[in-house]
Amino acid sequence: MSVALVLNPGSNSLKFELIEVAENQQVASQARKIASAALDDISKDAKLSVYNGREVVSKEPVEVTDVQSSVRIALNWLRSQPDSARALHEISLVGVRVVHGGSIYCGPVRFSKEVRATIESLEDLAPLHNKNSLEILDVVAEKLHGVPAYATFDTAFHRSLRETAWRYPIHRETADRHGVRKFGFHGISHRYMLEQYANSVGRPKDEISLVTLHLESGASACAIARGKSVDTTMGMTPLEGLMMGSRSGSVDPAIVPYLMRKEGKSAEEIITLLNKQSGLIGIAGGSVDTRVLAERRDDKARLALAMFSYRVRLAVGAYLAALGDAEAVLFGGGIGEDSPWLREAVCDGLGGWGLQLDRDVNMRSVAGQMRISTDKSRLHAWAMPVEEGLQIAHECMRARAGIV
């Protein structure tokens, strides 16, 4: 067994985990967490949350000024805990999530000057995220000198997209000149769901076709044919696709210049509105948390949740049609895992594909892997908790061992 340190940054957060992982393990869930914690609201009112499984067991305020200081605080905290301190002395590798790898990377790569330059060149497509990942990797090189560090890309799983899916129907030469195409995101999560499902049903993943749903504040659907991503809802940037916590998802592109004229704002200001002031919070106001909105029971909250579930159902229907022979729909991410109402709203529209929801099982299934469709279903549905940290450790270990 080896120990991996996994660093998973968001735009203003850092989740960090020490994970015991075996080179010969078959799926990510066979690894074991030694320690799991997160720093949230970096540079604002930062808090350190410590996890036991999915449960927060403690939370305390901390002084964090930027992403680099968050890595130093994370390492200091790990050194202060007896179990993690011992494991930290034995780490074999560090895995860092990087949002955008463009069309270049199809799996984890060991960090180097050349890799750093490539990630930096893609910052225009993910400015908040790629920059944070580079700063984390720089601190790792300084503080854990000699420990191999790997970049793991959210876009990598979608390298298999067909050109009919990744090419936008815009002027071809212009698109090619500027690299305008669909990349897709949340690939670590979608790959985890695929491999966990394949292991659960005891079949090779290259025999399996699925629709996977990563439903959190950022949300996306993925069509998987014979173990390969063939389409996904997020596009050149994470703004395309499903309605999300604060992102609009796909809208008529003519809305941007129209609002620029009507509001007297720049393109950047309208894109900020679509990224930060739209989606659930734009319709309901007050919160991006579906649990909070479900408890409110006012018209705006009800509309926001209905719109969210409707757009998820549309995406699932489109991908079932694209695949033709999908066998299951997997609900992952915090909303997908913990929201029976959402799963019911989506599945109720899929009876024509042969999906029969087991309502009692669905209502009981929160925060655990479980099939929620009946035995008689032709198309099945599963609640599938996602562990990105375990997947990153698993993929990086395989990359280090030269296993494809």
C-alpha positions in Angstrom: 0.0 0.0 0.0 1.1 3.6 -0.7 -0.1 6.9 0.6 -1.3 9.7 -1.7 -2.0 13.3 -0.8 -4.8 14.7 -2.8 -5.4 18.4 -3.2 -8.7 19.4 -4.8 -9.1 23.1 -5.3 -12.3 25.1 -6.1 -12.4 28.8 -7.0 -12.2 29.7 -3.2 -11.8 26.4 -1.5 -9.3 23.5 -1.0 -10.3 20.0 -0.1 -7.3 17.9 1.1 -7.1 14.2 1.8 -4.5 11.6 2.7 -5.5 8.3 1.1 -4.0 4.8 1.3 -4.1 3.3 -2.2 -2.9 0.1 -3.7 -1.3 -0.2 -7.1 -3.3 -3.3 -8.0 -6.7 -2.1 -6.8 -9.5 -2.3 -9.4 -11.6 0.7 -8.5 -11.1 3.9 -6.6 -13.5 3.0 -3.7 -11.1 0.2 -2.7 -8.7 2.9 -1.3 -8.9 4.1 2.3 -9.1 7.6 3.6 -6.7 8.4 6.4 -7.7 12.0 6.8 -10.1 14.3 5.0 -10.6 18.1 5.5 -11.4 21.3 3.6 -10.7 24.9 3.8 -13.7 27.0 2.6 -14.1 30.7 1.8 -10.4 31.3 1.4 -9.5 35.0 1.8 -12.9 35.8 3.4 -14.1 34.2 6.6 -12.2 31.0 6.1 -13.1 27.8 8.0 -11.4 24.5 8.4 -13.9 21.6 8.2 -12.8 18.1 9.2 -14.7 15.1 7.8 -15.5 11.6 8.9 -16.9 10.1 5.7 -19.4 12.7 4.5 -20.1 14.1 8.0 -18.4 17.3 9.2 -17.1 16.4 12.7 -15.5 19.8 13.5 -15.3 23.3 12.0 -13.2 26.2 13.1 -12.2 29.6 11.7 -8.7 29.9 10.3 -6.5 32.7 8.8 -6.1 32.0 5.1 -5.0 34.8 2.8 -4.7 33.0 -0.5 -4.4 29.6 -2.2 -0.7 29.1 -1.5 -1.2 29.8 2.2 -4.1 27.3 2.2 -1.7 24.5 1.2 0.7 25.4 3.9 -2.1 25.4 6.5 -3.4 22.1 5.2 0.1 20.5 5.5 0.6 22.0 9.0 -2.8 20.6 10.1 -2.0 17.1 8.7 1.3 17.2 10.6 -0.5 18.1 13.8 -2.7 14.9 13.7 -1.1 11.7 14.9 -2.4 9.4 12.2 -2.0 11.8 9.3 1.5 12.9 10.6 2.8 9.3 10.3 1.2 8.9 6.9 2.5 12.2 5.6 6.1 11.0 6.2 5.3 8.0 3.9 3.6 9.7 1.0 4.4 8.3 -2.5 2.8 10.9 -4.6 0.6 14.0 -4.6 -2.4 14.4 -6.9 -3.8 17.8 -7.7 -7.1 18.4 -9.6 -6.7 20.7 -12.6 -10.0 21.8 -14.2 -8.8 22.5 -17.8 -6.4 20.3 -19.7 -7.8 21.3 -23.1 -7.6 18.6 -25.7 -4.1 17.7 -24.7 -4.2 15.4 -21.7 -6.1 12.1 -21.5 -5.0 11.2 -18.0 -2.8 12.3 -15.1 0.7 13.6 -15.9 3.7 14.2 -13.7 4.2 17.9 -13.0 7.1 19.5 -14.8 8.1 22.8 -16.3 6.6 21.8 -19.6 3.3 20.7 -18.0 3.2 23.9 -16.0 3.5 26.0 -19.2 0.7 24.1 -20.8 -1.7 24.5 -17.9 -0.8 28.2 -17.8 -1.6 28.5 -21.5 -5.1 27.3 -20.8 -5.9 29.9 -18.1 -8.1 31.9 -20.4 -10.5 29.0 -20.4 -10.6 28.4 -16.7 -8.9 31.5 -15.1 -10.0 31.0 -11.5 -9.3 27.3 -11.4 -6.1 26.6 -13.4 -4.2 29.4 -11.7 -5.1 28.0 -8.3 -4.0 24.5 -9.3 -0.6 25.9 -10.5 -0.1 27.8 -7.2 -0.8 24.6 -5.3 1.6 22.6 -7.4 4.3 25.2 -6.8 3.9 25.0 -3.0 4.0 21.2 -3.2 7.3 21.3 -5.1 8.6 23.6 -2.4 7.3 21.9 0.7 7.4 18.2 -0.4 10.5 18.3 -2.5 11.2 15.0 -4.2 7.7 13.7 -3.9 6.3 13.2 -7.4 3.3 15.4 -8.1 0.6 14.7 -10.7 -1.9 16.9 -12.4 -5.3 15.2 -12.9 -7.6 16.9 -15.3 -11.4 17.3 -15.3 -11.4 17.4 -19.1 -9.4 14.2 -19.6 -12.3 11.8 -19.5 -14.0 13.7 -22.3 -11.1 13.4 -24.7 -13.1 10.6 -26.4 -15.9 12.9 -27.5 -16.9 12.4 -31.1 -16.4 15.4 -33.4 -20.2 15.6 -33.9 -20.4 16.4 -30.2 -17.3 18.5 -29.6 -17.5 20.7 -32.7 -19.8 23.7 -32.5 -21.9 24.5 -35.5 -20.3 27.9 -36.1 -18.0 29.1 -38.8 -15.4 26.3 -39.0 -12.2 28.3 -39.8 -13.0 30.9 -37.1 -13.6 28.1 -34.5 -10.4 26.3 -35.5 -8.3 29.4 -35.5 -9.2 30.2 -31.9 -9.7 26.6 -30.5 -13.4 27.0 -30.0 -14.8 23.6 -29.1 -16.5 21.6 -26.4 -14.1 20.2 -23.8 -16.4 19.1 -21.0 -15.7 19.0 -17.2 -16.4 17.0 -14.1 -14.6 14.1 -15.8 -13.1 12.7 -12.6 -16.6 12.4 -11.1 -18.2 10.9 -14.3 -15.3 8.3 -14.5 -15.7 7.4 -10.9 -19.4 6.7 -11.4 -18.8 4.6 -14.5 -16.1 2.5 -12.8 -18.0 2.1 -9.5 -21.1 1.0 -11.4 -19.2 -1.5 -13.5 -17.6 -3.0 -10.4 -21.0 -3.2 -8.7 -22.7 -5.1 -11.5 -19.6 -7.2 -12.2 -19.1 -6.3 -15.8 -16.2 -4.7 -17.8 -16.8 -1.0 -18.2 -16.2 -1.2 -22.0 -19.5 -3.2 -22.2 -21.5 -0.5 -20.4 -23.5 2.5 -21.6 -24.8 5.0 -19.1 -26.0 8.5 -18.4 -24.2 9.9 -15.4 -25.2 13.0 -13.6 -22.9 15.2 -11.5 -25.4 17.4 -9.7 -23.9 20.0 -7.3 -23.6 23.8 -7.4 -21.8 23.1 -10.7 -23.7 20.4 -12.6 -23.3 18.3 -15.7 -24.6 15.2 -17.5 -22.5 12.8 -19.5 -23.4 10.2 -22.1 -21.1 7.1 -21.8 -21.1 4.6 -24.6 -19.1 1.3 -24.1 -17.1 2.9 -21.3 -16.2 6.1 -23.2 -17.6 9.7 -22.8 -19.3 10.6 -26.1 -21.1 13.7 -25.0 -21.4 16.0 -22.0 -23.4 19.1 -21.2 -20.6 21.5 -20.2 -18.7 22.9 -23.1 -15.8 25.1 -23.9 -16.3 26.5 -20.4 -18.3 25.3 -17.4 -21.1 27.8 -18.2 -22.7 25.7 -20.9 -25.3 23.0 -20.1 -27.5 22.4 -17.1 -29.0 25.1 -14.9 -26.7 25.3 -11.8 -26.4 26.9 -8.5 -25.4 30.4 -9.8 -24.8 29.6 -13.5 -27.5 29.9 -16.1 -26.4 27.0 -18.1 -27.2 27.1 -21.8 -29.2 30.1 -23.0 -29.8 31.9 -26.3 -26.4 33.5 -27.1 -28.2 36.6 -28.4 -29.1 37.4 -24.8 -25.6 38.6 -24.2 -25.5 41.5 -26.7 -29.2 42.2 -26.0 -28.5 42.7 -22.2 -25.3 44.7 -23.0 -27.4 47.2 -24.9 -30.3 47.3 -22.5 -28.3 47.4 -19.3 -25.4 49.4 -20.6 -22.9 46.8 -19.5 -19.8 45.1 -20.9 -19.7 41.5 -22.2 -17.6 40.6 -19.2 -20.3 42.0 -16.8 -23.1 40.0 -18.6 -21.0 36.8 -18.4 -20.5 37.5 -14.7 -24.3 37.8 -14.4 -24.7 34.4 -16.1 -22.0 32.8 -14.0 -22.7 34.4 -10.6 -26.2 35.7 -10.5 -28.3 33.2 -12.4 -29.3 29.5 -12.0 -31.0 28.6 -8.8 -30.0 31.8 -7.0 -31.1 33.9 -9.9 -34.6 32.5 -10.0 -35.2 31.8 -6.2 -32.8 34.3 -4.6 -31.2 33.8 -1.2 -29.4 30.5 -1.7 -27.9 28.0 -4.1 -28.6 25.1 -1.7 -31.4 23.0 -2.9 -32.1 21.8 0.7 -32.7 25.4 1.8 -34.9 26.0 -1.3 -36.9 22.9 -0.7 -37.7 24.0 2.9 -38.8 27.5 1.8 -41.9 26.4 -0.1 -42.5 29.8 -1.7 -43.3 30.3 -5.4 -39.8 31.4 -6.4 -38.1 28.5 -4.7 -40.6 26.0 -6.2 -40.1 27.4 -9.7 -36.3 27.2 -9.3 -36.4 23.6 -8.3 -38.9 22.7 -11.0 -36.7 24.4 -13.6 -33.6 22.6 -12.3 -35.1 19.1 -12.4 -36.8 19.8 -15.8 -33.5 20.7 -17.4 -31.8 17.6 -15.9 -34.6 15.4 -17.3 -34.2 17.1 -20.7 -30.5 16.3 -20.7 -31.1 12.7 -19.7 -33.7 12.2 -22.4 -31.4 13.6 -25.0 -28.5 11.4 -24.0 -30.7 8.3 -23.8 -31.7 9.0 -27.4 -28.0 9.6 -28.4 -26.9 6.3 -26.8 -29.8 4.2 -27.9 -29.0 1.3 -25.5 -28.2 2.8 -22.2 -28.8 0.5 -19.2 -28.9 3.0 -16.3 -29.0 6.6 -15.1 -26.6 7.4 -12.2 -27.3 10.3 -9.8 -24.1 11.6 -8.3 -22.9 14.8 -6.6 -24.4 16.3 -3.5 -27.8 17.0 -5.0 -28.0 13.8 -6.9 -27.0 11.7 -3.9 -29.1 13.4 -1.3 -32.3 14.5 -3.0 -35.0 11.9 -3.5 -37.4 14.6 -4.8 -35.0 15.4 -7.6 -34.5 11.8 -8.6 -38.2 11.2 -8.6 -38.8 14.3 -10.7 -36.3 13.1 -13.3 -37.2 9.4 -13.3 -41.0 10.1 -13.6 -40.3 11.4 -17.1 -38.4 8.3 -18.2 -41.2 5.7 -18.1 -41.1 5.5 -21.9 -37.6 4.1 -21.7 -38.7 1.5 -19.3 -37.6 3.0 -16.0 -39.8 2.2 -13.0 -38.8 4.0 -9.9 -39.0 2.2 -6.6 -40.4 5.1 -4.6 -39.8 3.6 -1.2 -36.2 2.7 -1.9 -35.6 6.1 -3.5 -37.0 7.9 -0.4 -34.7 5.9 1.9 -31.6 6.4 -0.3 -29.6 9.4 1.0 -25.8 9.4 1.0 -25.4 5.8 0.0 -25.0 3.8 -3.2 -28.2 2.0 -4.1 -30.3 1.0 -7.1 -33.5 2.9 -6.8 -35.4 1.3 -9.8 -37.6 -1.8 -9.6 -36.5 -5.3 -10.7 -38.8 -5.0 -13.7 -37.2 -1.9 -15.1 -35.6 -2.1 -18.5 -33.7 1.1 -17.7 -32.3 1.3 -14.2 -31.5 4.2 -11.9 -28.9 4.4 -9.1 -27.9 6.8 -6.4 -24.1 6.9 -6.7 -22.1 8.9 -4.1 -18.9 10.3 -5.7 -15.5 10.4 -4.1 -13.3 12.5 -6.3 -10.4 12.3 -3.9 -10.3 8.5 -4.1 -10.5 8.7 -7.9 -7.7 11.1 -8.2 -5.5 9.0 -5.9 -6.4 5.9 -7.9 -5.7 7.4 -11.3 -2.4 9.0 -10.2 -1.2 5.7 -8.7 -2.0 3.9 -12.0 -0.1 6.7 -13.9 2.9 6.3 -11.6 2.8 2.5 -12.2 2.5 3.0 -16.0 -1.0 1.3 -16.0 -3.3 2.6 -18.8 
